[in-house]
Amino acid sequence: MTDLRLRSATPADLDAVLAFWKTAAEGTSISDDRDGVERLVARDAEALILAERDGELVGTVIAGFDGWRCSLYRLAVHPGHRRQGISRALLTAAEERFVRLGGRRGDAMVLVDNETAHQAWGAAGYHPEEHWRRWVKPLTD
């Protein structure tokens, strides 16, 4: 996998990332828009990690760290490039980032019905904690 290039997203990448998520990611988030991703990159320029092969975007992960928690979102690999180690490479980069920043545990938001994602996360050493539930409250309409 020497032809895989990992790098942090820049503002110039954001439209391509949003289009990529429509093809490669499951579900949508309230922050899956230009403003949301722009704020992420402006606040933490290293949080959105991209995987490219031959100049083509083939994978993403958001590795957010707030000084206390290491949060993983939007692990997505293009359907035509799956099962080639891209998600593992992205998670390794995210985990290395967390360790550099002093993080101690990675937490991932994974859709309950996304069996493909369950396999990928499990293969990377992650497991669900059934005693937790996500509680949410929209702050905007």
C-alpha positions as CSV (number, residue, x, y, z in Angstrom):
1,M,0.0,0.0,0.0
2,T,2.9,2.3,-0.7
3,D,0.8,4.3,-3.1
4,L,-1.6,5.4,-0.4
5,R,-1.0,9.0,0.8
6,L,-2.5,10.2,4.1
7,R,-2.8,14.0,4.8
8,S,-4.8,16.5,6.7
9,A,-7.7,18.1,4.8
10,T,-7.4,21.8,3.7
11,P,-10.3,24.2,3.0
12,A,-9.8,23.5,-0.7
13,D,-10.7,19.8,-0.1
14,L,-14.1,20.4,1.6
15,D,-16.4,20.2,-1.4
16,A,-14.7,17.0,-2.5
17,V,-15.0,15.5,1.0
18,L,-18.7,16.3,1.2
19,A,-19.3,14.7,-2.2
20,F,-17.2,11.7,-1.2
21,W,-19.3,11.1,1.9
22,K,-22.4,10.9,-0.2
23,T,-20.9,8.0,-2.0
24,A,-18.8,6.3,0.7
25,A,-20.3,7.1,4.1
26,E,-23.4,5.6,5.7
27,G,-26.0,7.9,7.2
28,T,-25.8,11.7,7.5
29,S,-25.0,14.0,10.4
30,I,-26.3,17.4,11.2
31,S,-22.7,18.7,10.5
32,D,-22.4,17.2,7.1
33,D,-22.5,20.5,5.3
34,R,-19.9,23.0,4.1
35,D,-20.2,25.2,7.2
36,G,-19.8,22.3,9.6
37,V,-16.8,20.8,7.9
38,E,-15.3,24.3,7.4
39,R,-15.6,24.9,11.2
40,L,-13.9,21.6,11.9
41,V,-10.9,22.3,9.7
42,A,-10.6,25.9,11.0
43,R,-10.7,24.8,14.6
44,D,-8.4,21.8,14.3
45,A,-6.5,21.6,11.0
46,E,-5.3,18.0,11.6
47,A,-8.6,16.5,12.6
48,L,-9.9,15.5,9.2
49,I,-7.5,12.9,7.7
50,L,-7.8,12.0,4.0
51,A,-6.5,9.0,2.2
52,E,-5.6,9.4,-1.5
53,R,-4.5,7.0,-4.1
54,D,-3.2,8.5,-7.4
55,G,-4.7,11.8,-6.5
56,E,-8.1,10.3,-5.9
57,L,-9.8,10.6,-2.5
58,V,-10.4,7.1,-1.3
59,G,-10.9,7.4,2.4
60,T,-11.6,9.8,5.4
61,V,-11.7,9.8,9.1
62,I,-12.3,12.6,11.6
63,A,-10.0,12.3,14.6
64,G,-11.2,14.9,17.0
65,F,-9.5,15.5,20.4
66,D,-10.8,18.1,22.9
67,G,-8.1,17.6,25.4
68,W,-10.0,14.9,27.2
69,R,-11.7,12.5,24.7
70,C,-10.5,11.0,21.4
71,S,-13.5,10.9,19.1
72,L,-13.6,9.2,15.7
73,Y,-16.2,10.0,13.1
74,R,-16.7,9.6,9.4
75,L,-14.5,6.6,8.8
76,A,-15.4,6.0,5.2
77,V,-13.7,4.2,2.3
78,H,-14.8,4.4,-1.3
79,P,-16.7,1.2,-2.2
80,G,-14.3,0.4,-5.0
81,H,-11.3,0.6,-2.7
82,R,-12.5,-1.4,0.3
83,R,-10.7,-4.4,1.8
84,Q,-7.3,-2.9,0.9
85,G,-6.2,-1.7,4.3
86,I,-7.3,1.9,3.8
87,S,-9.5,2.1,6.9
88,R,-6.7,0.5,9.0
89,A,-4.2,3.1,7.7
90,L,-6.6,5.9,8.5
91,L,-7.2,4.6,12.0
92,T,-3.5,4.1,12.6
93,A,-2.9,7.7,11.7
94,A,-5.8,8.8,13.9
95,E,-4.5,6.7,16.9
96,E,-1.0,8.1,16.4
97,R,-2.4,11.6,16.5
98,F,-4.3,10.9,19.7
99,V,-1.2,9.5,21.4
100,R,0.9,12.5,20.4
101,L,-1.8,14.7,21.9
102,G,-2.0,12.7,25.2
103,G,-5.2,10.8,24.4
104,R,-5.8,7.5,26.1
105,R,-8.8,5.8,24.4
106,G,-10.4,6.2,21.0
107,D,-14.2,6.4,20.9
108,A,-16.1,5.8,17.6
109,M,-19.6,6.7,16.6
110,V,-20.8,3.7,14.6
111,L,-24.3,3.2,13.2
112,V,-26.1,0.2,14.8
113,D,-27.2,-1.2,11.5
114,N,-24.0,-0.8,9.6
115,E,-22.6,-4.3,9.7
116,T,-19.8,-3.5,7.2
117,A,-18.6,-0.9,9.6
118,H,-18.8,-3.2,12.6
119,Q,-16.5,-5.6,10.8
120,A,-14.0,-2.9,10.0
121,W,-14.0,-1.4,13.5
122,G,-13.7,-4.9,15.1
123,A,-10.8,-5.8,12.9
124,A,-9.1,-2.6,14.1
125,G,-9.5,-3.7,17.8
126,Y,-12.6,-1.6,18.7
127,H,-15.6,-3.1,20.4
128,P,-19.1,-1.7,21.3
129,E,-19.8,-0.8,24.9
130,E,-23.4,-1.8,25.2
131,H,-24.0,0.0,28.5
132,W,-23.7,3.4,26.9
133,R,-26.3,5.3,24.9
134,R,-25.9,8.4,22.9
135,W,-28.1,11.3,24.2
136,V,-28.6,14.2,21.8
137,K,-30.3,17.5,21.7
138,P,-30.3,19.6,18.5
139,L,-29.2,23.2,19.2
140,T,-30.4,24.6,15.9
141,D,-33.4,23.9,13.7
